[in-house]
Structure formats: structure tokens, C-alpha cells
Amino acid sequence: MPRGLGKLRDAAVQNIMIAGIGGASLGTEVRKCLSLAGDYVVQGCDISPQAYGHYDAGFSRTFLIPPDRYLPSVVAACLETDCRCIIPGGEKPMLLLAAGNDVLRANGITLLSNHPDVVSLCSDKGACFDFLGSRGIRIPRTAPAADAETVGAVGFPCIVKPATGSGGSAMVFFASKAEDALLYAKYIENSGSVPLVQEYLPETEGEFTVGVLSLPSGECVGSIGLRRSLSAKLSVQSRFRDGVISSGYTQGYIADFPAIRATAEAIAKAIGSRGPLNIQGRVQDGEFVPFEINPRFSASTYLRALAGFNEVDMLLRHVIHGERPRPAPPREGWYLRSLTETFVSPEQLKQ
């Protein structure tokens, strides 16, 4: 099997580690998927003592991980709790664990992640969209935010964002003229990232987030689409006279959406996805056009699980037992979310 995923021994079925368990994050959403499945004892780890997951009763046990000894400390936590599978709870844990995948494998720990080549491709947005365009997939005009000429060639309004990384919400700006685009580009550059400018896709025909699940062999076993609701404040990062940028908190309507899913599955096949993949896009002239592709589970994965598409459980069952997932049609309807609060006394803070 490809690096990153392999068949686990059956004795490890119950114990799963999630690395990165901050509140309202991917990690806590993955935990809810595992709890919904009912067949797992879930452990967690995080570098922050304030991470919400430390105080979430859904975790059997959690560990505070020193940043300067991240990988060996995570391995030690897995071995102590007999966790033979670890799931990244965010982009940074995914990259750190992927870099140390040989160490994980040497200790009998399987990283539930996409193939390293897919992670590498999707982490370079410019290269990823160039690749998709060369495969005949419709993409928004995308270019490095180098100067007024390249920005102008993309057109206005446009989106300015970092060219690297797989997160879709951090430092994303809406620009209606070249001066603003270049100002945002300079800000991103000063923050240590490479700026990218991308054609703005209006939301009038709908914005979707689509999860595509592929097996380590590359076989696509299913997908699920959600049409995002951008009326709630939680779902909107910023709103302008001429457009809107969605936030990382997805909610909306789940249904079959066969044409949307077909395009998303074609994208997954084109990039050789071998694990979880999340695609965000908007519909233009009746066609789904991607603007963000993340090679991991999405923070909306629990909404999908509620709809009957528990991609975390399905992939684990395949890796552990060799089961071939057979997802049923989703339960159609509205899937909404909110934030959750808790109180932690100074004495209870994770040490």
C-alpha cells in the first residue's frame, strides 16, 4: 500500500489518537465522527494546554505535547495508549506527522492521511491549479501576485491569498482594484508566505464543499456535497459590496448533487487522491469550479457523518479490516452548527 496507509492489526481497533484537538477544529469534529460510529476509544494530543479537546469528555485521555519534542512525544503517547492509528486534527499536525511518517511506521503506527505526493501538490496552490487546468478541469484564473500586470491579467474583483499550505481561510482577501491586491500581497509576503491572486467567483449560483473519499489504492468509493449557507455570520469571514468570502465554519444543505460530485470525483482522480480530500468551489454557468483543495478531512466531516457519510469511520474500517466502504445516499436536509463553550478552572488546566 502507499506510504501513510497500511492494514492495521485487529487488536488496534478500539484505540485511535487524534493529533490537534483545539476547539471548533478538525480534531474535535473527527472525535465526534468516531464517537458517532461507536467502535472506538479516542485519545487526543495537542501542544496547547488551552486546547478545547483536553476538556472534552468524548476523549478517553489527552496528552500535552511539547513543541520542541513533537514527534517523539506523540509516538510515546500512542504507544502508551496502544493507539496504532493516528489522525491529524489540522494542517500543521498533518505536515509534522507526514514528515515523520517513517518514524511512525517503525513504531507500528499508521497515519490516516492522504498520500504525501497529493499533500505536496495541494500545498502549492499555483502548481495544483496549473495541474488541474492541464487536465482539462475548469479552474479560476490564478497567478502569482507579482506585480500590477499579473494581477490585472486575473481581473477584478479578485482574491489574494497565500500560495502555500492547505488551509482555506487564513489571510484571504477580497480586492476590487490593483492597488488593494498588491497591498494585500505585500502583507502576505511580510508574513512569510508567497501571495497568489485568483479570479473571484460570484456566489450567486451557489458555493459548495465536497468531500471525496478514496482508498489507498486510488479507488474512489464515494463523495458528499453540501451547498453552503452564507446568510449566517458564523459562515462568513468577510462581506463586501461586490462579494463575500466564506469562513472555515461550513453549514448548509446536503443532498445528492450528482453533477457537483462528479466534478469533485474527477478532480480527486486527476490528482491521484488516496485518502480524504475536501474541495471548495462555486458554480459558474452551471459548472462546479474549485477554488480550494485540501488533502485531508474537512472540519465539516461531522456534518457529513450526520448525513450518513462517516468518511473517518469508513476509511478506518478499510485500513483495519480491509472492508470496502459502501456509502448510502445522504440524508437530505439542513446541517447547521454553532460554537460550544466550557469553563476550566486554573487547577484543571492541562499540565
Phi, psi and omega in degrees: 000157181297158176305141175104329180227135176205167182286133180265156174287147186298334182296343183268008187304317192282331192252117182233136177255135173247124181259111184105098189229036176295158183295145179053035184243178178301318184301314180288331177289322175297318178303318180294325176297317180292320177295323178296321179294325173085002186249016188227149166256119191255126174253162179217159175212152181199155179278347184253132176290343178269002180300130187302325184300333177300336185244017178264119184295346179289343176269132178292321181202147177229160183230138173270120188256124177290128183301328183280353176226046190300300187297310180297328179289321177295317178300316180299319179295321178295316182292323180296326182257008181056040175271114181259007176218136180233138181243124177294135179259022180173177183293314183296313175301323180300314182291320179295316181289322178298321179295331180255024186297327178297322178292318178300312182296323179296336179261012177075024182249127179262129177271118180274091186209171176284170181296141181306325179295324179290318177300316180296316180297313184288340179283349174245094189299320180298313180295321181297313181288327173299317181297313180297319178299322180290342179263011176083013178268131182293130181227158172288150176302129187221136181202159173297141180275067188277315184201180183298328182292313181291323177295316180296329180293332177286323179100172183230147357291164180218170177248135175245128183206167177295144181276345182244161182095161182249005176278147186250002188242340185280133176052050176252125186235149176256127181232134180255357177207163187298321182301316180293318181300316181290328176294315178295321179299319179295322178297315179297319179297317179293340178274001176097010180243167178263124183280147179230143176245138185222143177305134176279128178258116179301152183267006188299329180262004175111142172249138183232149165241132186232129174262130177240124180254122176240150178278165177304337177285346184099352179290129177276124182255351178165168178209163179214134183246142176232125174275119189286140172265121182251023178270335182274142182300324182299330185269359185241124175283314179202149181232138182232172179299324186254005182178181181214143174247125181284159179265186178277002182256094184278137169206157181158212189250124177257130176209190184291311179046060187300320181292320178298312182295324180299318178294317180297319179293326176295322177296315179301318179294319183298320182271359178074036182301136179224062183157208180282144178215135177239129183237126174253141179194173176233156183270128177232122181054038177081004183243135179285123182240118183285146171233352178208133180228120182242124185274057182199174172297151179264156175294350175267013184298329179289325175300319179295321179296321177298330179278358178103003181246080182271084187295329178295310179296318181299317181290321177298316180297326177291314183292322183279311188253349186079014180291143173267118181299140176229077183295140176273164175304144183290155174281109188289138176158187181272136179236109188245160182214166177213178174268156180241139181249155174208163177245135177231121178284160179304327180290335182271352184298135184300131179250000000 
